[in-house]
Amino acid sequence: MRHCGEFGEFYAANYGRIVAMIAGLLGDRHEAEDVAQEAFARALTRWSRLAGYELPEAWVRRVALRIAIDSSRRRRRARATAARLEASSGGGPGGARPGRPPRLPPRWPSPG
């Protein structure tokens, strides 16, 4: 299993740099570690092809960057959705308005 040993060396040599790059982008080391793990997992499944690349770490950097961007977009959408829901429910935690129960959605007309 020559490829596994090669991949292990590749991983050890590049993991820290990938995590540092993504942590700088996302501002969250734990998230950066998750992103790096995912990028290296994808590299491992393609290692027989990637091992022949002149710079396989460039492939991993690109994949990690794309994963980080997607993660950032998902978080941004989630925050925007939460803000919209909070604003539409009168604000406050859980949509509660001070001294009142949460608003219920309007009734839909019954069919036919």
C-alpha positions in Angstrom: 0.0 0.0 0.0 2.6 2.5 -1.1 -0.1 5.2 -1.8 -1.3 5.3 1.8 2.2 6.0 3.1 2.6 8.7 0.4 -0.7 10.3 1.4 0.2 10.2 5.1 3.4 12.1 4.4 1.5 14.5 2.1 -1.2 15.1 4.7 1.4 15.7 7.5 3.4 18.2 5.4 0.4 20.2 4.2 -2.4 20.0 6.8 -1.2 22.9 9.0 -0.8 25.3 6.1 -4.3 24.5 4.8 -5.9 25.0 8.2 -4.0 28.3 8.7 -5.1 29.5 5.3 -8.8 28.7 5.9 -8.7 29.9 9.5 -7.5 33.3 8.2 -10.4 33.3 5.7 -13.2 32.1 8.1 -11.8 33.5 11.4 -12.7 30.2 13.1 -10.0 27.6 13.6 -12.4 24.8 14.4 -14.4 25.4 11.2 -11.0 25.6 9.3 -10.1 22.2 10.7 -13.4 20.7 9.5 -12.9 22.2 6.1 -9.3 20.9 5.9 -10.4 17.4 6.9 -13.1 17.4 4.2 -10.6 18.6 1.6 -8.1 15.9 2.5 -10.8 13.2 2.6 -11.7 14.2 -0.9 -8.0 14.1 -1.9 -7.6 10.6 -0.4 -10.4 9.2 -2.5 -8.6 10.6 -5.6 -5.0 10.0 -4.4 -4.0 7.6 -7.2 -4.7 10.4 -9.7 -3.5 13.4 -7.5 -0.2 11.7 -6.6 0.8 12.2 -10.2 0.2 16.0 -10.2 3.1 18.3 -10.0 1.5 20.2 -7.0 -1.3 18.1 -5.4 -1.4 20.5 -2.5 -2.7 23.2 -5.0 -5.7 20.9 -5.7 -6.3 20.5 -1.9 -6.0 24.2 -1.4 -8.5 24.9 -4.1 -11.0 22.3 -2.8 -10.6 23.7 0.8 -11.2 27.2 -0.4 -14.4 26.2 -2.2 -15.6 24.3 0.8 -14.9 27.3 3.0 -16.7 29.7 0.7 -19.7 27.4 0.5 -19.7 27.1 4.3 -19.5 30.9 4.7 -22.4 31.4 2.3 -24.5 28.9 4.2 -23.8 30.7 7.5 -24.6 34.0 6.0 -27.9 32.7 4.6 -28.8 31.2 8.0 -28.1 34.5 9.8 -30.2 36.4 7.2 -33.1 33.9 7.6 -32.9 34.1 11.4 -33.0 37.9 11.3 -36.0 37.9 8.9 -37.8 35.4 11.2 -37.0 37.4 14.2 -38.2 40.7 12.6 -41.4 39.1 11.3 -42.3 37.6 14.7 -41.9 40.9 16.6 -38.3 40.3 17.7 -37.0 38.9 20.9 -35.8 35.4 21.6 -38.0 32.7 20.2 -40.1 35.3 18.5 -41.8 36.3 21.7 -42.9 39.9 22.2 -42.5 41.3 25.7 -45.6 40.5 27.8 -47.4 38.7 24.9 -47.5 35.2 23.4 -45.8 34.7 20.0 -47.9 35.7 17.0 -49.6 32.9 15.1 -49.6 32.9 11.3 -52.8 34.1 9.6 -55.4 31.5 8.8 -55.5 30.1 5.3 -58.9 30.1 3.6 -60.4 26.6 3.5 -60.5 25.0 0.1 -63.7 25.2 -2.0 
